Amino acid sequence: MDTTDHSHMASLFEQLGLSASNEDIERFVSTHRLDAGVAIEKAPFWKPNQASFLKESINEDSDWAELVDQLAVLLRA
């Protein structure tokens, strides 16, 4: 049973195996960009397992989907 908190961006970053401090999240967002029209899982900076997780989260409308969508918006800003 997954008891991970799916309501905070830090939790998503931890799930992706990335540093999850506020500073690390801000640094990631400021150094990575997602072009308009590109699905978040297609971004070239993801490892295959990260891209797969992101794709599954969206396709299955999982508990993570909202945070994945929020991350996509941040990466396009």
All heavy atoms as a GROMACS GRO file, in nm:
protein
  608
    1MET      N    1   0.084  -0.119   0.000
    1MET     CA    2   0.000   0.000   0.000
    1MET      C    3   0.088   0.124   0.000
    1MET      O    4   0.180   0.137   0.079
    1MET     CB    5  -0.089  -0.002   0.123
    1MET     CG    6  -0.180   0.114   0.133
    1MET     SD    7  -0.300   0.082   0.265
    1MET     CE    8  -0.342   0.246   0.308
    2ASP      N    9   0.060   0.215  -0.092
    2ASP     CA   10   0.137   0.339  -0.105
    2ASP      C   11   0.083   0.441  -0.007
    2ASP      O   12  -0.032   0.483  -0.016
    2ASP     CB   13   0.127   0.391  -0.247
    2ASP     CG   14   0.206   0.519  -0.270
    2ASP    OD1   15   0.285   0.557  -0.182
    2ASP    OD2   16   0.188   0.580  -0.376
    3THR      N   17   0.166   0.481   0.088
    3THR     CA   18   0.124   0.580   0.187
    3THR      C   19   0.194   0.714   0.166
    3THR      O   20   0.191   0.800   0.252
    3THR     CB   21   0.152   0.530   0.330
    3THR    OG1   22   0.293   0.505   0.343
    3THR    CG2   23   0.073   0.403   0.359
    4THR      N   24   0.256   0.732   0.049
    4THR     CA   25   0.324   0.856   0.017
    4THR      C   26   0.224   0.970   0.006
    4THR      O   27   0.116   0.954  -0.050
    4THR     CB   28   0.400   0.843  -0.116
    4THR    OG1   29   0.482   0.727  -0.111
    4THR    CG2   30   0.485   0.964  -0.143
    5ASP      N   31   0.262   1.085   0.060
    5ASP     CA   32   0.179   1.205   0.048
    5ASP      C   33   0.189   1.256  -0.095
    5ASP      O   34   0.296   1.293  -0.140
    5ASP     CB   35   0.229   1.311   0.148
    5ASP     CG   36   0.150   1.439   0.144
    5ASP    OD1   37   0.052   1.449   0.066
    5ASP    OD2   38   0.185   1.532   0.218
    6HIS      N   39   0.078   1.257  -0.166
    6HIS     CA   40   0.076   1.299  -0.307
    6HIS      C   41   0.029   1.442  -0.324
    6HIS      O   42  -0.017   1.479  -0.430
    6HIS     CB   43  -0.017   1.207  -0.387
    6HIS     CG   44   0.023   1.064  -0.383
    6HIS    ND1   45  -0.061   0.964  -0.422
    6HIS    CD2   46   0.138   1.003  -0.346
    6HIS    CE1   47   0.000   0.847  -0.409
    6HIS    NE2   48   0.120   0.869  -0.362
    7SER      N   49   0.044   1.524  -0.221
    7SER     CA   50  -0.010   1.659  -0.228
    7SER      C   51   0.097   1.768  -0.232
    7SER      O   52   0.064   1.886  -0.237
    7SER     CB   53  -0.105   1.685  -0.110
    7SER     OG   54  -0.033   1.677   0.012
    8HIS      N   55   0.224   1.730  -0.232
    8HIS     CA   56   0.331   1.830  -0.230
    8HIS      C   57   0.432   1.802  -0.340
    8HIS      O   58   0.466   1.687  -0.366
    8HIS     CB   59   0.404   1.829  -0.095
    8HIS     CG   60   0.313   1.858   0.020
    8HIS    ND1   61   0.265   1.983   0.046
    8HIS    CD2   62   0.262   1.777   0.114
    8HIS    CE1   63   0.187   1.978   0.154
    8HIS    NE2   64   0.183   1.854   0.196
    9MET      N   65   0.479   1.908  -0.403
    9MET     CA   66   0.577   1.893  -0.510
    9MET      C   67   0.701   1.819  -0.460
    9MET      O   68   0.759   1.739  -0.534
    9MET     CB   69   0.614   2.031  -0.566
    9MET     CG   70   0.696   2.027  -0.692
    9MET     SD   71   0.613   1.948  -0.835
    9MET     CE   72   0.479   2.061  -0.866
   10ALA      N   73   0.739   1.840  -0.336
   10ALA     CA   74   0.856   1.770  -0.282
   10ALA      C   75   0.835   1.619  -0.286
   10ALA      O   76   0.928   1.543  -0.315
   10ALA     CB   77   0.885   1.816  -0.139
   11SER      N   78   0.714   1.574  -0.262
   11SER     CA   79   0.684   1.430  -0.267
   11SER      C   80   0.703   1.376  -0.409
   11SER      O   81   0.755   1.266  -0.428
   11SER     CB   82   0.542   1.403  -0.221
   11SER     OG   83   0.524   1.442  -0.088
   12LEU      N   84   0.660   1.453  -0.508
   12LEU     CA   85   0.678   1.411  -0.647
   12LEU      C   86   0.827   1.403  -0.681
   12LEU      O   87   0.872   1.307  -0.743
   12LEU     CB   88   0.606   1.507  -0.743
   12LEU     CG   89   0.626   1.479  -0.892
   12LEU    CD1   90   0.575   1.340  -0.928
   12LEU    CD2   91   0.558   1.586  -0.976
   13PHE      N   92   0.903   1.501  -0.638
   13PHE     CA   93   1.047   1.499  -0.665
   13PHE      C   94   1.113   1.379  -0.598
   13PHE      O   95   1.199   1.314  -0.658
   13PHE     CB   96   1.111   1.631  -0.621
   13PHE     CG   97   1.111   1.735  -0.730
   13PHE    CD1   98   0.991   1.790  -0.774
   13PHE    CD2   99   1.228   1.777  -0.789
   13PHE    CE1  100   0.989   1.886  -0.876
   13PHE    CE2  101   1.228   1.872  -0.891
   13PHE     CZ  102   1.108   1.926  -0.935
   14GLU      N  103   1.072   1.348  -0.477
   14GLU     CA  104   1.125   1.229  -0.410
   14GLU      C  105   1.088   1.103  -0.487
   14GLU      O  106   1.170   1.013  -0.504
   14GLU     CB  107   1.072   1.221  -0.266
   14GLU     CG  108   1.131   1.325  -0.175
   14GLU     CD  109   1.063   1.330  -0.040
   14GLU    OE1  110   0.964   1.258  -0.017
   14GLU    OE2  111   1.111   1.408   0.045
   15GLN      N  112   0.965   1.096  -0.535
   15GLN     CA  113   0.919   0.980  -0.612
   15GLN      C  114   1.002   0.965  -0.740
   15GLN      O  115   1.028   0.854  -0.784
   15GLN     CB  116   0.770   0.996  -0.647
   15GLN     CG  117   0.710   0.879  -0.716
   15GLN     CD  118   0.697   0.756  -0.627
   15GLN    OE1  119   0.696   0.764  -0.505
   15GLN    NE2  120   0.687   0.641  -0.689
   16LEU      N  121   1.044   1.078  -0.797
   16LEU     CA  122   1.125   1.076  -0.918
   16LEU      C  123   1.273   1.052  -0.889
   16LEU      O  124   1.354   1.042  -0.981
   16LEU     CB  125   1.109   1.209  -0.994
   16LEU     CG  126   0.974   1.232  -1.059
   16LEU    CD1  127   0.958   1.376  -1.102
   16LEU    CD2  128   0.953   1.136  -1.176
   17GLY      N  129   1.309   1.044  -0.760
   17GLY     CA  130   1.448   1.022  -0.723
   17GLY      C  131   1.532   1.147  -0.730
   17GLY      O  132   1.654   1.140  -0.743
   18LEU      N  133   1.467   1.263  -0.720
   18LEU     CA  134   1.536   1.392  -0.728
   18LEU      C  135   1.541   1.456  -0.590
   18LEU      O  136   1.459   1.427  -0.504
   18LEU     CB  137   1.462   1.485  -0.824
   18LEU     CG  138   1.449   1.436  -0.968
   18LEU    CD1  139   1.356   1.527  -1.046
   18LEU    CD2  140   1.585   1.426  -1.034
   19SER      N  141   1.637   1.546  -0.572
   19SER     CA  142   1.644   1.622  -0.448
   19SER      C  143   1.515   1.701  -0.434
   19SER      O  144   1.464   1.758  -0.530
   19SER     CB  145   1.763   1.718  -0.450
   19SER     OG  146   1.882   1.644  -0.458
   20ALA      N  147   1.463   1.707  -0.312
   20ALA     CA  148   1.328   1.761  -0.293
   20ALA      C  149   1.320   1.883  -0.202
   20ALA      O  150   1.211   1.922  -0.162
   20ALA     CB  151   1.237   1.652  -0.239
   21SER      N  152   1.433   1.945  -0.171
   21SER     CA  153   1.425   2.068  -0.092
   21SER      C  154   1.366   2.178  -0.179
   21SER      O  155   1.368   2.170  -0.303
   21SER     CB  156   1.564   2.110  -0.042
   21SER     OG  157   1.642   2.159  -0.149
   22ASN      N  158   1.311   2.280  -0.117
   22ASN     CA  159   1.254   2.391  -0.193
   22ASN      C  160   1.357   2.451  -0.288
   22ASN      O  161   1.326   2.483  -0.402
   22ASN     CB  162   1.200   2.499  -0.100
   22ASN     CG  163   1.072   2.456  -0.031
   22ASN    OD1  164   1.001   2.368  -0.078
   22ASN    ND2  165   1.042   2.517   0.082
   23GLU      N  166   1.481   2.464  -0.240
   23GLU     CA  167   1.587   2.522  -0.322
   23GLU      C  168   1.618   2.433  -0.442
   23GLU      O  169   1.638   2.482  -0.554
   23GLU     CB  170   1.715   2.544  -0.238
   23GLU     CG  171   1.699   2.644  -0.127
   23GLU     CD  172   1.635   2.585   0.000
   23GLU    OE1  173   1.628   2.461   0.015
   23GLU    OE2  174   1.590   2.666   0.083
   24ASP      N  175   1.623   2.302  -0.420
   24ASP     CA  176   1.652   2.209  -0.529
   24ASP      C  177   1.540   2.207  -0.632
   24ASP      O  178   1.565   2.199  -0.753
   24ASP     CB  179   1.678   2.068  -0.476
   24ASP     CG  180   1.811   2.058  -0.402
   24ASP    OD1  181   1.904   2.136  -0.433
   24ASP    OD2  182   1.822   1.973  -0.312
   25ILE      N  183   1.417   2.214  -0.586
   25ILE     CA  184   1.303   2.218  -0.679
   25ILE      C  185   1.309   2.346  -0.762
   25ILE      O  186   1.294   2.342  -0.885
   25ILE     CB  187   1.170   2.206  -0.603
   25ILE    CG1  188   1.158   2.066  -0.542
   25ILE    CG2  189   1.051   2.235  -0.695
   25ILE    CD1  190   1.043   2.049  -0.445
   26GLU      N  191   1.333   2.459  -0.697
   26GLU     CA  192   1.343   2.586  -0.770
   26GLU      C  193   1.457   2.582  -0.870
   26GLU      O  194   1.442   2.629  -0.984
   26GLU     CB  195   1.362   2.701  -0.672
   26GLU     CG  196   1.238   2.733  -0.592
   26GLU     CD  197   1.260   2.841  -0.486
   26GLU    OE1  198   1.362   2.913  -0.492
   26GLU    OE2  199   1.175   2.851  -0.397
   27ARG      N  200   1.570   2.524  -0.832
   27ARG     CA  201   1.685   2.514  -0.922
   27ARG      C  202   1.651   2.425  -1.042
   27ARG      O  203   1.683   2.458  -1.156
   27ARG     CB  204   1.808   2.461  -0.848
   27ARG     CG  205   1.934   2.458  -0.929
   27ARG     CD  206   2.061   2.419  -0.855
   27ARG     NE  207   2.049   2.351  -0.728
   27ARG     CZ  208   2.048   2.410  -0.606
   27ARG    NH1  209   2.056   2.540  -0.596
   27ARG    NH2  210   2.038   2.339  -0.496
   28PHE      N  211   1.586   2.312  -1.016
   28PHE     CA  212   1.547   2.222  -1.124
   28PHE      C  213   1.456   2.295  -1.223
   28PHE      O  214   1.478   2.290  -1.344
   28PHE     CB  215   1.476   2.098  -1.068
   28PHE     CG  216   1.442   1.996  -1.173
   28PHE    CD1  217   1.531   1.896  -1.205
   28PHE    CD2  218   1.320   2.002  -1.240
   28PHE    CE1  219   1.499   1.802  -1.302
   28PHE    CE2  220   1.288   1.910  -1.337
   28PHE     CZ  221   1.378   1.810  -1.369
   29VAL      N  222   1.355   2.362  -1.171
   29VAL     CA  223   1.259   2.431  -1.258
   29VAL      C  224   1.327   2.544  -1.336
   29VAL      O  225   1.296   2.566  -1.453
   29VAL     CB  226   1.139   2.482  -1.175
   29VAL    CG1  227   1.052   2.576  -1.256
   29VAL    CG2  228   1.058   2.364  -1.122
   30SER      N  229   1.421   2.611  -1.275
   30SER     CA  230   1.487   2.723  -1.344
   30SER      C  231   1.589   2.676  -1.447
   30SER      O  232   1.626   2.752  -1.536
   30SER     CB  233   1.552   2.818  -1.243
   30SER     OG  234   1.664   2.757  -1.183
   31THR      N  235   1.634   2.550  -1.438
   31THR     CA  236   1.737   2.502  -1.531
   31THR      C  237   1.684   2.401  -1.633
   31THR      O  238   1.760   2.353  -1.716
   31THR     CB  239   1.855   2.439  -1.455
   31THR    OG1  240   1.808   2.331  -1.375
   31THR    CG2  241   1.926   2.542  -1.369
   32HIS      N  242   1.557   2.368  -1.626
   32HIS     CA  243   1.496   2.275  -1.720
   32HIS      C  244   1.373   2.339  -1.781
   32HIS      O  245   1.294   2.402  -1.711
   32HIS     CB  246   1.456   2.144  -1.651
   32HIS     CG  247   1.572   2.067  -1.599
   32HIS    ND1  248   1.631   2.095  -1.478
   32HIS    CD2  249   1.641   1.963  -1.653
   32HIS    CE1  250   1.731   2.011  -1.459
   32HIS    NE2  251   1.739   1.930  -1.564
   33ARG      N  252   1.357   2.324  -1.910
   33ARG     CA  253   1.243   2.382  -1.981
   33ARG      C  254   1.170   2.277  -2.061
   33ARG      O  255   1.231   2.184  -2.114
   33ARG     CB  256   1.289   2.494  -2.076
   33ARG     CG  257   1.333   2.618  -2.004
   33ARG     CD  258   1.211   2.690  -1.946
   33ARG     NE  259   1.253   2.783  -1.844
   33ARG     CZ  260   1.205   2.787  -1.721
   33ARG    NH1  261   1.112   2.704  -1.682
   33ARG    NH2  262   1.247   2.875  -1.634
   34LEU      N  263   1.040   2.295  -2.071
   34LEU     CA  264   0.954   2.208  -2.148
   34LEU      C  265   0.889   2.292  -2.257
   34LEU      O  266   0.816   2.387  -2.227
   34LEU     CB  267   0.848   2.146  -2.056
   34LEU     CG  268   0.757   2.040  -2.114
   34LEU    CD1  269   0.838   1.922  -2.165
   34LEU    CD2  270   0.658   1.994  -2.008
   35ASP      N  271   0.919   2.261  -2.381
   35ASP     CA  272   0.864   2.337  -2.493
   35ASP      C  273   0.714   2.315  -2.505
   35ASP      O  274   0.662   2.208  -2.471
   35ASP     CB  275   0.932   2.297  -2.624
   35ASP     CG  276   1.079   2.336  -2.628
   35ASP    OD1  277   1.115   2.436  -2.563
   35ASP    OD2  278   1.157   2.267  -2.697
   36ALA      N  279   0.647   2.417  -2.555
   36ALA     CA  280   0.502   2.407  -2.576
   36ALA      C  281   0.473   2.290  -2.668
   36ALA      O  282   0.544   2.265  -2.765
   36ALA     CB  283   0.451   2.537  -2.637
   37GLY      N  284   0.371   2.217  -2.635
   37GLY     CA  285   0.329   2.105  -2.717
   37GLY      C  286   0.402   1.975  -2.690
   37GLY      O  287   0.368   1.872  -2.747
   38VAL      N  288   0.505   1.978  -2.605
   38VAL     CA  289   0.580   1.858  -2.572
   38VAL      C  290   0.524   1.800  -2.443
   38VAL      O  291   0.514   1.870  -2.342
   38VAL     CB  292   0.732   1.889  -2.556
   38VAL    CG1  293   0.807   1.766  -2.509
   38VAL    CG2  294   0.789   1.941  -2.686
   39ALA      N  295   0.488   1.673  -2.445
   39ALA     CA  296   0.438   1.607  -2.324
   39ALA      C  297   0.551   1.600  -2.222
   39ALA      O  298   0.668   1.580  -2.259
   39ALA     CB  299   0.388   1.468  -2.358
   40ILE      N  300   0.517   1.615  -2.097
   40ILE     CA  301   0.619   1.621  -1.992
   40ILE      C  302   0.709   1.498  -1.994
   40ILE      O  303   0.831   1.509  -1.975
   40ILE     CB  304   0.557   1.644  -1.852
   40ILE    CG1  305   0.668   1.671  -1.750
   40ILE    CG2  306   0.464   1.530  -1.813
   40ILE    CD1  307   0.620   1.721  -1.616
   41GLU      N  308   0.654   1.380  -2.022
   41GLU     CA  309   0.737   1.260  -2.020
   41GLU      C  310   0.831   1.251  -2.140
   41GLU      O  311   0.924   1.171  -2.141
   41GLU     CB  312   0.650   1.133  -2.012
   41GLU     CG  313   0.578   1.098  -2.139
   41GLU     CD  314   0.443   1.167  -2.157
   41GLU    OE1  315   0.405   1.254  -2.076
   41GLU    OE2  316   0.374   1.132  -2.255
   42LYS      N  317   0.812   1.336  -2.239
   42LYS     CA  318   0.898   1.338  -2.358
   42LYS      C  319   1.017   1.433  -2.345
   42LYS      O  320   1.103   1.438  -2.433
   42LYS     CB  321   0.818   1.379  -2.482
   42LYS     CG  322   0.704   1.286  -2.515
   42LYS     CD  323   0.753   1.156  -2.569
   42LYS     CE  324   0.634   1.072  -2.616
   42LYS     NZ  325   0.673   0.941  -2.657
   43ALA      N  326   1.024   1.506  -2.234
   43ALA     CA  327   1.136   1.599  -2.215
   43ALA      C  328   1.267   1.520  -2.211
   43ALA      O  329   1.274   1.411  -2.152
   43ALA     CB  330   1.117   1.677  -2.085
   44PRO      N  331   1.371   1.572  -2.273
   44PRO     CA  332   1.497   1.498  -2.285
   44PRO      C  333   1.576   1.482  -2.156
   44PRO      O  334   1.669   1.402  -2.151
   44PRO     CB  335   1.577   1.580  -2.386
   44PRO     CG  336   1.523   1.719  -2.374
   44PRO     CD  337   1.377   1.702  -2.341
   45PHE      N  338   1.538   1.551  -2.050
   45PHE     CA  339   1.616   1.547  -1.927
   45PHE      C  340   1.574   1.437  -1.831
   45PHE      O  341   1.638   1.416  -1.728
   45PHE     CB  342   1.616   1.682  -1.855
   45PHE     CG  343   1.481   1.748  -1.845
   45PHE    CD1  344   1.391   1.713  -1.746
   45PHE    CD2  345   1.446   1.847  -1.936
   45PHE    CE1  346   1.268   1.774  -1.736
   45PHE    CE2  347   1.323   1.911  -1.926
   45PHE     CZ  348   1.233   1.874  -1.826
   46TRP      N  349   1.469   1.360  -1.864
   46TRP     CA  350   1.426   1.252  -1.776
   46TRP      C  351   1.501   1.124  -1.805
   46TRP      O  352   1.530   1.092  -1.919
   46TRP     CB  353   1.276   1.224  -1.791
   46TRP     CG  354   1.186   1.337  -1.760
   46TRP    CD1  355   1.096   1.395  -1.844
   46TRP    CD2  356   1.174   1.408  -1.636
   46TRP    NE1  357   1.030   1.496  -1.781
   46TRP    CE2  358   1.076   1.507  -1.652
   46TRP    CE3  359   1.237   1.397  -1.513
   46TRP    CZ2  360   1.039   1.594  -1.552
   46TRP    CZ3  361   1.201   1.485  -1.411
   46TRP    CH2  362   1.103   1.582  -1.431
   47LYS      N  363   1.527   1.048  -1.701
   47LYS     CA  364   1.576   0.911  -1.717
   47LYS      C  365   1.455   0.827  -1.761
   47LYS      O  366   1.340   0.865  -1.736
   47LYS     CB  367   1.631   0.859  -1.585
   47LYS     CG  368   1.755   0.933  -1.539
   47LYS     CD  369   1.801   0.882  -1.405
   47LYS     CE  370   1.920   0.963  -1.357
   47LYS     NZ  371   1.959   0.926  -1.220
   48PRO      N  372   1.480   0.713  -1.825
   48PRO     CA  373   1.367   0.631  -1.874
   48PRO      C  374   1.265   0.595  -1.766
   48PRO      O  375   1.144   0.601  -1.791
   48PRO     CB  376   1.435   0.506  -1.930
   48PRO     CG  377   1.570   0.555  -1.972
   48PRO     CD  378   1.609   0.659  -1.868
   49ASN      N  379   1.310   0.562  -1.647
   49ASN     CA  380   1.215   0.525  -1.541
   49ASN      C  381   1.134   0.645  -1.495
   49ASN      O  382   1.017   0.632  -1.459
   49ASN     CB  383   1.285   0.457  -1.424
   49ASN     CG  384   1.386   0.545  -1.354
   49ASN    OD1  385   1.455   0.625  -1.418
   49ASN    ND2  386   1.398   0.528  -1.223
   50GLN      N  387   1.193   0.764  -1.495
   50GLN     CA  388   1.120   0.886  -1.458
   50GLN      C  389   1.014   0.917  -1.563
   50GLN      O  390   0.899   0.947  -1.529
   50GLN     CB  391   1.216   1.003  -1.444
   50GLN     CG  392   1.312   0.991  -1.328
   50GLN     CD  393   1.421   1.096  -1.332
   50GLN    OE1  394   1.471   1.133  -1.439
   50GLN    NE2  395   1.459   1.144  -1.213
   51ALA      N  396   1.052   0.909  -1.690
   51ALA     CA  397   0.957   0.936  -1.799
   51ALA      C  398   0.841   0.837  -1.794
   51ALA      O  399   0.725   0.876  -1.813
   51ALA     CB  400   1.029   0.929  -1.933
   52SER      N  401   0.871   0.712  -1.767
   52SER     CA  402   0.767   0.610  -1.758
   52SER      C  403   0.670   0.640  -1.644
   52SER      O  404   0.548   0.630  -1.661
   52SER     CB  405   0.832   0.473  -1.738
   52SER     OG  406   0.735   0.374  -1.722
   53PHE      N  407   0.724   0.678  -1.528
   53PHE     CA  408   0.639   0.712  -1.415
   53PHE      C  409   0.548   0.830  -1.448
   53PHE      O  410   0.428   0.828  -1.418
   53PHE     CB  411   0.725   0.745  -1.292
   53PHE     CG  412   0.646   0.803  -1.179
   53PHE    CD1  413   0.568   0.722  -1.098
   53PHE    CD2  414   0.647   0.940  -1.155
   53PHE    CE1  415   0.493   0.776  -0.994
   53PHE    CE2  416   0.573   0.994  -1.052
   53PHE     CZ  417   0.496   0.912  -0.972
   54LEU      N  418   0.604   0.934  -1.510
   54LEU     CA  419   0.524   1.052  -1.545
   54LEU      C  420   0.413   1.015  -1.643
   54LEU      O  421   0.298   1.056  -1.626
   54LEU     CB  422   0.615   1.161  -1.603
   54LEU     CG  423   0.716   1.220  -1.505
   54LEU    CD1  424   0.820   1.302  -1.578
   54LEU    CD2  425   0.647   1.302  -1.397
   55LYS      N  426   0.447   0.936  -1.744
   55LYS     CA  427   0.348   0.896  -1.843
   55LYS      C  428   0.237   0.814  -1.779
   55LYS      O  429   0.118   0.838  -1.804
   55LYS     CB  430   0.416   0.816  -1.955
   55LYS     CG  431   0.321   0.777  -2.065
   55LYS     CD  432   0.394   0.705  -2.176
   55LYS     CE  433   0.296   0.669  -2.286
   55LYS     NZ  434   0.365   0.609  -2.401
   56GLU      N  435   0.273   0.717  -1.697
   56GLU     CA  436   0.173   0.635  -1.630
   56GLU      C  437   0.085   0.718  -1.538
   56GLU      O  438  -0.036   0.694  -1.529
   56GLU     CB  439   0.241   0.524  -1.551
   56GLU     CG  440   0.300   0.415  -1.635
   56GLU     CD  441   0.378   0.312  -1.555
   56GLU    OE1  442   0.357   0.302  -1.432
   56GLU    OE2  443   0.460   0.242  -1.616
   57SER      N  444   0.144   0.813  -1.469
   57SER     CA  445   0.067   0.898  -1.377
   57SER      C  446  -0.043   0.973  -1.451
   57SER      O  447  -0.156   0.981  -1.403
   57SER     CB  448   0.159   0.999  -1.306
   57SER     OG  449   0.249   0.931  -1.223
   58ILE      N  450  -0.010   1.026  -1.568
   58ILE     CA  451  -0.108   1.099  -1.648
   58ILE      C  452  -0.209   1.003  -1.711
   58ILE      O  453  -0.330   1.024  -1.700
   58ILE     CB  454  -0.037   1.183  -1.756
   58ILE    CG1  455   0.052   1.290  -1.693
   58ILE    CG2  456  -0.138   1.245  -1.852
   58ILE    CD1  457  -0.020   1.395  -1.611
   59ASN      N  458  -0.160   0.900  -1.775
   59ASN     CA  459  -0.248   0.806  -1.846
   59ASN      C  460  -0.348   0.737  -1.754
   59ASN      O  461  -0.461   0.711  -1.793
   59ASN     CB  462  -0.167   0.702  -1.922
   59ASN     CG  463  -0.099   0.759  -2.043
   59ASN    OD1  464  -0.128   0.869  -2.088
   59ASN    ND2  465  -0.004   0.684  -2.097
   60GLU      N  466  -0.304   0.706  -1.633
   60GLU     CA  467  -0.391   0.636  -1.537
   60GLU      C  468  -0.465   0.732  -1.446
   60GLU      O  469  -0.539   0.688  -1.358
   60GLU     CB  470  -0.308   0.538  -1.455
   60GLU     CG  471  -0.246   0.428  -1.540
   60GLU     CD  472  -0.151   0.339  -1.462
   60GLU    OE1  473  -0.141   0.352  -1.338
   60GLU    OE2  474  -0.085   0.255  -1.526
   61ASP      N  475  -0.445   0.862  -1.466
   61ASP     CA  476  -0.505   0.964  -1.381
   61ASP      C  477  -0.484   0.928  -1.233
   61ASP      O  478  -0.576   0.932  -1.152
   61ASP     CB  479  -0.653   0.981  -1.412
   61ASP     CG  480  -0.710   1.109  -1.353
   61ASP    OD1  481  -0.632   1.205  -1.330
   61ASP    OD2  482  -0.832   1.115  -1.329
   62SER      N  483  -0.360   0.895  -1.201
   62SER     CA  484  -0.326   0.852  -1.066
   62SER      C  485  -0.329   0.970  -0.968
   62SER      O  486  -0.349   1.085  -1.008
   62SER     CB  487  -0.187   0.788  -1.065
   62SER     OG  488  -0.086   0.889  -1.073
   63ASP      N  489  -0.304   0.938  -0.843
   63ASP     CA  490  -0.298   1.044  -0.742
   63ASP      C  491  -0.188   1.145  -0.772
   63ASP      O  492  -0.192   1.256  -0.723
   63ASP     CB  493  -0.271   0.982  -0.604
   63ASP     CG  494  -0.388   0.901  -0.551
   63ASP    OD1  495  -0.499   0.915  -0.605
   63ASP    OD2  496  -0.368   0.824  -0.456
   64TRP      N  497  -0.089   1.104  -0.850
   64TRP     CA  498   0.023   1.193  -0.885
   64TRP      C  499  -0.011   1.286  -1.001
   64TRP      O  500   0.062   1.383  -1.025
   64TRP     CB  501   0.145   1.110  -0.923
   64TRP     CG  502   0.204   1.031  -0.812
   64TRP    CD1  503   0.197   0.896  -0.794
   64TRP    CD2  504   0.279   1.081  -0.701
   64TRP    NE1  505   0.264   0.859  -0.681
   64TRP    CE2  506   0.316   0.970  -0.621
   64TRP    CE3  507   0.320   1.209  -0.660
   64TRP    CZ2  508   0.391   0.983  -0.505
   64TRP    CZ3  509   0.394   1.222  -0.544
   64TRP    CH2  510   0.428   1.111  -0.468
   65ALA      N  511  -0.115   1.259  -1.076
   65ALA     CA  512  -0.142   1.330  -1.202
   65ALA      C  513  -0.150   1.481  -1.183
   65ALA      O  514  -0.097   1.558  -1.265
   65ALA     CB  515  -0.271   1.278  -1.265
   66GLU      N  516  -0.214   1.527  -1.077
   66GLU     CA  517  -0.227   1.672  -1.056
   66GLU      C  518  -0.090   1.737  -1.035
   66GLU      O  519  -0.062   1.842  -1.092
   66GLU     CB  520  -0.318   1.699  -0.937
   66GLU     CG  521  -0.347   1.848  -0.919
   66GLU     CD  522  -0.448   1.876  -0.809
   66GLU    OE1  523  -0.529   1.788  -0.778
   66GLU    OE2  524  -0.443   1.988  -0.756
   67LEU      N  525  -0.005   1.672  -0.957
   67LEU     CA  526   0.130   1.728  -0.936
   67LEU      C  527   0.213   1.722  -1.063
   67LEU      O  528   0.291   1.815  -1.090
   67LEU     CB  529   0.202   1.654  -0.823
   67LEU     CG  530   0.160   1.693  -0.682
   67LEU    CD1  531   0.226   1.601  -0.580
   67LEU    CD2  532   0.194   1.838  -0.652
   68VAL      N  533   0.198   1.617  -1.141
   68VAL     CA  534   0.270   1.608  -1.268
   68VAL      C  535   0.225   1.722  -1.360
   68VAL      O  536   0.308   1.788  -1.424
   68VAL     CB  537   0.248   1.470  -1.334
   68VAL    CG1  538   0.307   1.467  -1.474
   68VAL    CG2  539   0.310   1.361  -1.248
   69ASP      N  540   0.096   1.749  -1.364
   69ASP     CA  541   0.044   1.862  -1.443
   69ASP      C  542   0.101   1.995  -1.392
   69ASP      O  543   0.138   2.082  -1.471
   69ASP     CB  544  -0.108   1.867  -1.438
   69ASP     CG  545  -0.175   1.760  -1.522
   69ASP    OD1  546  -0.109   1.705  -1.612
   69ASP    OD2  547  -0.294   1.732  -1.497
   70GLN      N  548   0.107   2.012  -1.260
   70GLN     CA  549   0.161   2.135  -1.204
   70GLN      C  550   0.308   2.150  -1.241
   70GLN      O  551   0.353   2.260  -1.273
   70GLN     CB  552   0.145   2.135  -1.052
   70GLN     CG  553   0.004   2.153  -1.005
   70GLN     CD  554  -0.008   2.142  -0.854
   70GLN    OE1  555   0.089   2.151  -0.780
   70GLN    NE2  556  -0.130   2.120  -0.807
   71LEU      N  557   0.382   2.041  -1.236
   71LEU     CA  558   0.523   2.047  -1.275
   71LEU      C  559   0.538   2.085  -1.422
   71LEU      O  560   0.623   2.167  -1.457
   71LEU     CB  561   0.592   1.913  -1.246
   71LEU     CG  562   0.740   1.905  -1.284
   71LEU    CD1  563   0.822   2.012  -1.213
   71LEU    CD2  564   0.795   1.766  -1.252
   72ALA      N  565   0.454   2.030  -1.507
   72ALA     CA  566   0.458   2.065  -1.649
   72ALA      C  567   0.435   2.214  -1.668
   72ALA      O  568   0.504   2.279  -1.749
   72ALA     CB  569   0.355   1.984  -1.726
   73VAL      N  570   0.342   2.270  -1.596
   73VAL     CA  571   0.314   2.414  -1.605
   73VAL      C  572   0.437   2.493  -1.560
   73VAL      O  573   0.477   2.590  -1.626
   73VAL     CB  574   0.190   2.452  -1.522
   73VAL    CG1  575   0.177   2.602  -1.506
   73VAL    CG2  576   0.064   2.393  -1.583
   74LEU      N  577   0.498   2.453  -1.451
   74LEU     CA  578   0.618   2.522  -1.402
   74LEU      C  579   0.731   2.516  -1.504
   74LEU      O  580   0.805   2.614  -1.522
   74LEU     CB  581   0.664   2.462  -1.270
   74LEU     CG  582   0.576   2.486  -1.148
   74LEU    CD1  583   0.628   2.405  -1.029
   74LEU    CD2  584   0.570   2.635  -1.112
   75LEU      N  585   0.746   2.403  -1.568
   75LEU     CA  586   0.855   2.386  -1.666
   75LEU      C  587   0.830   2.462  -1.795
   75LEU      O  588   0.923   2.485  -1.871
   75LEU     CB  589   0.876   2.236  -1.695
   75LEU     CG  590   0.930   2.155  -1.578
   75LEU    CD1  591   0.926   2.006  -1.611
   75LEU    CD2  592   1.070   2.199  -1.541
   76ARG      N  593   0.706   2.502  -1.818
   76ARG     CA  594   0.673   2.582  -1.938
   76ARG      C  595   0.675   2.732  -1.910
   76ARG      O  596   0.673   2.811  -2.003
   76ARG     CB  597   0.537   2.541  -1.991
   76ARG     CG  598   0.538   2.409  -2.061
   76ARG     CD  599   0.407   2.381  -2.133
   76ARG     NE  600   0.417   2.259  -2.208
   76ARG     CZ  601   0.371   2.141  -2.167
   76ARG    NH1  602   0.308   2.132  -2.052
   76ARG    NH2  603   0.386   2.034  -2.241
   77ALA      N  604   0.676   2.770  -1.784
   77ALA     CA  605   0.668   2.914  -1.747
   77ALA      C  606   0.792   2.990  -1.788
   77ALA      O  607   0.899   2.938  -1.799
   77ALA     CB  608   0.648   2.926  -1.596
   0.00000   0.00000   0.00000
